[in-house]
Amino acid sequence: MTPRRALLSVFDKRGLAELARGLARLGFEIVSTGGTLKALEAAGIPALSVARVTGFPEILDGRVKTLHPAIHAGILADRAKPAHARQLAEHGIAAIDLVAVNLYPFGDTVRGGAGFDQAIEMIDVGGPAMVRAAAKNHGGVAVVVDPGDYPEVLAALEAADGALPEPLRRRLAAKAFRHTADYDAGVAGWLAAQAGADAGDGPFPLHLDLHLERVLTPRYGENPHQAAAVYRRTDGPGVLGGCRQLGGKELSYNNLLDADAARRIAASFAEPAVAIVKHNNPCGVGRGDDLAAAYARALATDPVSAFGGIVALNRPADAAFADAVAGLFAEVVIAPGFAEAALARLAEKKSLRLLASPLPAGGEIELRSIAGGFLAQAADDREDDPAAWTCPTRRAPEPAERRALDLAWRVARHVKSNAIVLAGPEGTVGIGAGQMSRVDSCRLAVEKAAHPLPAGTAAASDAFFPFRDGLDVLAAAGVRAVVQPGGSKRDPEVIAAADEHGIAMLLTGVRHFRH
């Protein structure tokens, strides 16, 4: 393969001048379009316009410029077939040996809130056609869609006297087809959403396309014998969306699972809050006037389980927090940002992973894999309305108890079911997670708590009490206020038990299972 002509037509101009100069130095004749041609001319790099090659001007506001046999025949001609070479010569068409194209930023345009007509104009037609043609004919054509690949391509051309090795051409072609596939899926998903919105189709489209790119290959998954990889959605939020690792060792599979859970908990509070998570369950949550106070309350819940945990903040980490957390062996600290003093202090712990990640915005669709497919649901991020909660017991909660119930209820939705959370007004006291029966979760939460329970300890249950036994366990430990969804046929029995124990109870009418 000896390239002689290159077609450059890119929206993303990163590295364009360097690529063009390198190609010119290697003897390429460069053909270009529109804004790319102007950028090359401004950089003093000679190039032919596509209009000069085709003998036809750009028309329809640029919608038609490269859709012409002089371009596509030059790309698609099979170099191994003499008949193709003869036909090119017969029609005066020069072969195109390298195509560097990237597409209109459709995804960025629609995420930026563009209107329908503007989004339509960002649907690239000529670009994908050239990319697909070059990728199909990669036996004789090099196709480059990522500016990050320009240096490797130039180096390979220079090393082999203008001949790209076949493995590289094949890899570039595969990347090109992935580029156009992701692009088309994005357009299809957006257009289907427009149609679905008009038809009242709801949040779940008939076809769900996932745009994923591999960003990490941890040493293993949950266990050393399980291979693993981490993929990031290229069009969505999440712990990987906008996340930057600022220090520490390589992230593990389990680090990311727990970091995602921890940041969701911390984000559910308006005031400064800290969540410590272990094995995808909170082992302590606290709030306060500052992060250091919130951290102290979170740690006090279960300092034993907090060892080796994930610590999440809903504010940028400051120096006082960094000093407070320095005594804990933690795997990860994740926050919206880090003050310079906090970063310097935490960086002293060489293995501590520091992640700067935006707080979750909510409203996303959650996916969970099962054999042969996925389950999809709206995230359980609906804001609760305590004013709508009802009190069926003779005694109503006092103001301090209400604040404790609010905190316990906020945390309960993030605890694996069956979930029981004991809390005071500013922090958790004990957490019972993932038990097969609710009464066992009650016993576990009590066991985890300090004894005797701090005065004013309240409890939250993520789902209704099917029997009074769980409430009896909580009452015996000293709990005097409970919040739960209600809805059981035995609600009267449970409410009567609450009255018997002098417990104030609130019913939310909303369940928060988390399997």
Secondary structure, DSSP 8 states (H G I E B T S, - for coil): ----EEEEEES--TTHHHHHHHHHHTT-EEEE-HHHHHHHHHTT---EEHHHHHTS--BTTTTBSS-SHHHHHHHH--TT-HHHHHHHHHTT-----EEEEE---HHHHHHTT--HHHHHHT--SHHHHHHHHHHHTTTT-EEE--GGGHHHHHHHHHHTTT---HHHHHHHHHHHHHHHHHHHHHHHHHHHHHHHHHHT--SS-SS----EEEEE--S-SSSTTS---EEEETTS-STTTT-EEEESS---HHHHHHHHHHHHHHHT-SS-EEEEEETTEEEEEEE-SSHHHHHHHHHHH-HHHHTTEEEEESS-B-HHHHHHHTTS-EEEEEES-B-HHHHHHHTTSTT-EEEE--------EEEEEETTEEEEEE-S-----GGG-B--SSS---HHHHHHHHHHHHHHTTS-SS-EEEE-SSBEEEEE-S-SSHHHHHHHHHHHS-SS--TT-EEEESS--SSSHHHHHHHHHT--EEEE----TTHHHHHHHHHHHT-EEEE-S------
